Amino acid sequence: MKPSIVIIFLLISNISFGQLKLEDLQIDTTITGFHLAADFQGTIVYTKNGPSDIQTRNPTAFAFTIMENLSAKKAKKQLYKLLSMSEKAGYTISDKIEKDTTLNGNVCYYLSYKETNLQYNYQNFVFNAFVIKDKTAVIFTSGDLDNRRYYDKFKKTFYSIKI
């Protein structure tokens, strides 16, 4: 059975919120053309059609959450937890790329991969990342179930973040 991307966003939202407020965060959410779909306790979710996609089992989507008191090591653990959940759910992981870098002078890391399940004809291109400033992190998660149609736009959206 396919896990819902909404469940993943809910899991991320159960982590405490940072001193950085949503209104302080600059992120260009227009790059994809997606619409605000939901705010799950501080995890802001965007999908192609907005709120109507939330009822969809696995919509192509991106989301971000602000988290406080998070080191790069702990933030990486969060991203690896998502990867581990996919593996435990029976997905095959391939094309994994990870990179430590910076974004506007802040610590940044991304983890991207393809998850597939041949039984369900399921293929998801994942780009997950974080940027940290003063122990406050912005965690960005995304899944492209449209054959990489939005993958590069998700990356550009993440790299547009200014904190």
N, C-alpha and C positions, 0 to 999 in steps of 0.2 A: 504494500500500500504506500502511495506517495505521501510523504509528510508535506504539510502545507507551509508555504513560505511565510504565511502569517504567524504560524507557531514560532518560527525562528525569530521573527521580529518581536514577538511577545517575550520570548526568553531574554533577548537582549534588553528589553525595557525594564526588566526586574532588577537592574543594577542601578545604584544611586545616581542622581543627577548632579552635574558639576556646578561650580560657581559661575562658569560661563553660562549666560542665559541665551535662549534661542534667539532673542532679538539682537544679541551681540554677534551672532554667527552670520557670516556672509558666505552664501553658497548659491551658485547659479543653477537653480532648479529648472531653468528654461531650456537648457542644452538638449535634453531628451524630448521635450514637448509633452512630458508626462504631467499629470495632474495630482494634486494633493488627494490622497485616498483616505488617510486616517492618521490619528495621533493616538498611538497605543501607549499611554502612560509615559509620554516623552519620546517615544520612538516615532519619528515622523516618516510616513510611508507615502511614496509616489508610485502611481501605476499609469498605464496608457490611458485608461478611461476614468480614473479617479475612484470615488467610493463604490461604484458598481462592480469594480474588479475585486473588492474585498471578499465577495462571496465566491469568487473563482478559486478553484483548488490551488493552482500554482500560477499566479499571474507573473509576467515579467515585471520586475519592480526594483526600486532602490529605496533605501531607508538610511536614516542617520539618527544617532543617539548621542547625547552629551553625557559623559561620565566623569566623576571626580575621583581624586586620589588614586590615579591609575598610572603605574609605571609602564614603560614600553614592554617589559617582560610580561606583566599581567594583561596588557592589551593584546599581545600576541597570543597568550593563552586563550583569550576569548575567541579570537579568530580560528585558532586550532580546534577549539571546542565545536565550532560550527562544522568544520571539516570532519571531525571525528563523528559527529551526529550523522552526517551523510554516509560515511563508511559503515557505521553500525546499522543504518537503515537499508543497506544492501547496494548502495550506489558504487559504481566503479569510478575511481578518481584518476584522471590523467591530465597531462599537459600542465602540471603544477609549476607555478613560477612564484617566487617570493623575493622581496627586495626591501632592504633597509635603505632609506633615503631621507631627504628633507623636503619640507614644503613651506615656503616662505620663512626659512630659518628654523622651523620647528621639526622635531623628530617625527618621522613618518615611516610607515611600513605598509606593504601590500602583499596579499596572498591571493593568487588567482588560479583557477583550475576549471576543468570540465568534469561535470558529474553526469554519469549516464546510467540508465537502467534499461537494458534491451527488452526486457519482459513488457515494459510499459511504453516502449518507444519514446523514452524520456531522455532529453539532452539539455543540460543547463550549463551555461557559461557564467561562472561565478567570478566576481571581482569584489573582494572585501579588503578594507584598509582602515588605518587610523592615522590621525595626526594628534600630537600632544603638545600642549603649551602649559607650562607651570602645573603639571600633574593633573590637568584637565584634558580629557581626550574626546575627540569626535570620532565615533566608530561609524564607518560607512559600510553597508552591506548591499549587495545587488545580485540579481539573478536574471540572466537573459535566456529565456526559453524560446526565442525567435531566431535561432541559428546565427547568433552573434550580430544581429541587426543593431542592437543597442549597446553592446559591450564597450566599444570605444567611447561612446557618449557617456556611459557610466564612469569610465576612467576620467574623462574631461570634467565631468561634474564633480568628482572627488577632488581633482587638482584645482578646481575653482575655489575651494574652501579657504577662507581667510578668518583666522581667529586672533 
